[in-house]
Amino acid sequence: MKRIIYKEIDGYKVIDGIEEMYIDAEATKAEIRKIYPEMKLFSKELILKHAIYFGTNVPFEYKIVKDDEARELFIKFEAAANKSCKLSAALEEIDDNRNVVTWKKTGDNWKKNVIVKLEEKINPSEIKESDLTVEQQEEINIQLNKERIDALSDEDRQKEKEMMIEAILNQSINMRSGLEIQGVPAADALLQAQTWYNTEVIKVEELYKKKIKEVKVKNGQRY
């Protein structure tokens, strides 16, 4: 015997699991001792009475079914799960994309979406996070970092910018030393390190530049 667990999700009654049945031997023995003279007549009922089902003890609806029926249900249950679906009580497959993260690009901006409802499909214009290319991931990371910086206070923004520039300075010093060790003339090594340093500092200054909110004027009123 098996126990079929049902759960209500977004208005759908679905099969949430199929649990094995085991016997609580001690409870069965105790019951047999009470009615020993009639043991043959009641042995099957006693066995089922003290059945234990492996799984979480949850207050969901369930049904006890025979092994053959449970085996057929399990095959359909697994097939549905492999297609990212839930199996309904009516044995119909329902798309289950809950917690799937997708991204959509509009213009230069990426927007994140998280699917939260059963049967909700992935919009063809959106890309699953797991399917993003390396280039797309890089674009999103740059955007998220820019949004993070824009949300910083002036003080935190300045501190972070100074830390970034100091890190660039240390890298340029290492670069110069590395070039000299490789036999590049000292003057050339210094020039290359300085050029790289100045280029990177310009990028940091641009990244941490405070965004000025555009002010529109209509009929003499600012908004």
N, C-alpha and C positions, 0 to 999 in steps of 0.2 A: 504494500500500500504506500501511496505517496500523498503529500499534502500540497495542494495548489494554492498559492498565495495571490490574492487579488488586491489591487490598489487603485484608488481613484486619483487620476491626474488630469487636470485641466478639463474636467467633464467627461473623461474617458475612463471606463473600467478596464484595466489592463492586468495581464498576468505578470506579477512581479518576481515570481520565483517558484521553483518546484523542489520540495524538501523530502529527504529520505526518512523512512520510519524505522525506529529501533524500539526495542522492548525494555521497559523498566522491570528487570527480573525480580528485584526485591519486592516491589509493590505487587507484582503478580503472585509471588509466593505467599505473601501475607493474605491476599484475597482468597487464594486456594485453601489455605488453612481454615478459613472461616466456613467454607462450604465444601469441604473435602468429599462428603458422601455424593455430591452431585457434580463432581469435577468433570466427568466426561461430557455432560450436557452443556456445561458452561465454559469449557476451556477456551474455545475460540473467542467468545465474547470477552473473557477476562484478558486475553492477550491483547485484543484491540483496545480494551478499556485503558490499559496502561502503556499505550504506544507513546513513544517520544520521537519528535521530529527535529532533525538537526537544522538549525537556522535561528534567526533572531526571533525572540518572542515578541511579536508586534501585534497590536490590536486591529489588524486588518482582516478583511473577510477572507475565508479560505474554504476549500472543499477537499474532502478525502476521496481519492480515486484509486482504482486498481492499477497494478503495475503496467499492464498493456496500454491502458489509456494514457497513463503518465508518460510512457516511453514515446508515444506518438506526439503528445503535447511538447515534450522536451525537444524533439527534432524540429518542430515548427518554431518553438521558443528560441532555440539556438540560431536557426536560419534567419529569423527576424533580427536578432541581436547582431549578427554578422553584417546585416544591411543597415545598421544604425536605426532599427525600428523597435517599437514595442508591439507585443502581441495582445490584441484586445481579447476580452472574454468571449467574443464571437469569433475568435481566431482570425481576425483581420490584422494586417500589418499597418502600423501607424508610424509615420516618420518621427524619429526622436533625435532632433538636433540640439536639444537643450544643452546649454553651456558651450556650444560651438561659437568661437569668436571669428567674426568676418570683418573685412576692411573694404571700404569703397573710396575711390579717389574721384573727387570733383574739383576740376581745375588743378591747382597745385596742392590741395589739402586732402589728407586722408581722414576718414571718419570711421571710428570703431563701432561695431554692433555685437551684442551678445544675445543669442537666441535663448529665450526663457520658457517658451510654451511648446507643449507637445503638438505635433503635426505642422509646426511652422517650418516652411521650406527655406532653403538658402536662396536669396535673391540672385538671379543670374548676373547682375551687375556687381555683385560683391565677391570677394575672394576669401576663401578660408585662410585663417592665419597660418595653418600648416602648409598651405600651397603657395605662400608668398615667395617670390624670387629673392635672391640675396640683395639685388638692387632695390627692390620694393621695401624690404626690411630696413635697409639703410636709410631710405627716404623717410620712412615712418619714425625711425629712431632720431633722425635729425629734427623732424617736426616736433616730436614729444620733448626733446631736450630744449628746443627753442621755447615751447610753451611753458616748460618748467622754469626757465630763466626769466621769462616775461612775468611770471607770478612772484618772483623774488622781491623782497624789499630792496630799496636803494642801497642800504648798508650791506646786506648779504650779497647783492649783485657785485658790488665793488670788491668785497673780500674774495669772492670766488674768481673774479677776473684777475686780481693780483696773483692769486695762487696759480692760475693757468699760465700767466706770463712768466712767473718764476720757474715753472716746470719747463717751459719752452727755452728759457735761458740756460737751465742746466743741460737740456738736450743739445743746445747749440755748442756749449762748452765741450761736451763729450764728442760731438761731431768734429770739432776742430782738432781735438787731441787724436781722434781716430784717423783723420786725414793725414796729420803730420806723421803718425806712426807708419802709415802706408807709403810714406815718401813724398807726399805732396808738399811743395814749398810752404813755409810758414805763412807768407803773405797771402798766397792763394787759399790756404786752408782757412785763414781768418776771414777772407772775403766771402768764401762759400758759406761759412757758418753765420756770418752777419746777414747775408742775403736771405738765407733760410729763416733766421730769427725774425727779421723785419717783416717778411711775408706772413709768417705765422701770427705775429703780434697784430697785424692788420686784420686778420681773420677773427681773432679773439675780440678785438675792439668792436668789430662790426656785429659779432654775435651778442655781445653784452651791451650794445647800445640800447638805451631806453627807448621803448616804442612810444612814439608821440601819437596820442589819439587824435584822429582827424575831427576837426570842428567844422560843422556846416552852418551856414547862415541863410536864413530864409525870412524875407520881409523884416530884416533887421534883427531877427531873433536867432540866437545861437542854440544849436541842438546837436 
